Amino acid sequence: MKTIDLSHTIKDGMPVFPGTETPCIKDVFTHEVHGFWEHKLTLFSHVGTHIDAPAHMIKGAPTLDKMNTDRFIGPGICVDCTHRNQNAPVISIDDLLPYESEISEIDFVLLNTGWYKHWGRNEYFTNYPALSPNAARWLMEFDLKGVGVDVISIDSAESSGYEVHTILLEHGTIIIENLTDLHLLPSDGFIFSCLPLKFDEADGSPVRAIAID
């Protein structure tokens, strides 16, 4: 069995959504003083590679801790959107249609824009490729567990609201953001896993997202 890590490393000073504090990771206990090593982690629930729960945008919707674990694992495909760039950043239905038959048989759609290559630079936060509302509605015609992207948000940076978030989350479809290395995924599909931390009222959670080939 081969696994492919699709997650960014959580660390001090890492890129975060504008307005969010960066994680703070401190040594509290050390081998030299205490005989063991332990860190204190202070971080927001949507830091790094993470899941958005329906409750993130929809009041009264399920939180991650209330969802069955099978919601976070299943067959997936990767849609090549690398032709989308700063000059044509909208991911449309036309980009998804060639994958229609595969989408009808899987649980997760991951959109490979190649934008993760800008991780750690200012370009990561602006004019990135993003799913159009119409394309999001088209995806909701399928029985998907989740949609994943390798950008900071599934909504465009120029969006005045969270329309794509709302379209997906109203259907109970989880959103996985800040994925990385999607170019490593096999073209014929894989098993995708994005198990979240189980904390009370989890509106979102960092995940160790992986693909199993």
Secondary structure, 3 states (H helix, E strand, C coil): CCEEECCCCCCCCCCCCCCCCCCEEEEEECHHHHCCCEEEEECCCCCCCEEECHHHCCCCCCCHHHCCHHHHEEEEEEEECCCCCCCCCEECHHHHHHHHHHHCCCCEEEEECCHHHHCCCHHHHCCCCEECHHHHHHHCCCCCCEEEECCCCCCCCCCCCCHHHHHHHHCCCEEEECCCCHHHCCCCCEEEECCECCCCCCCEEEECCEEEC
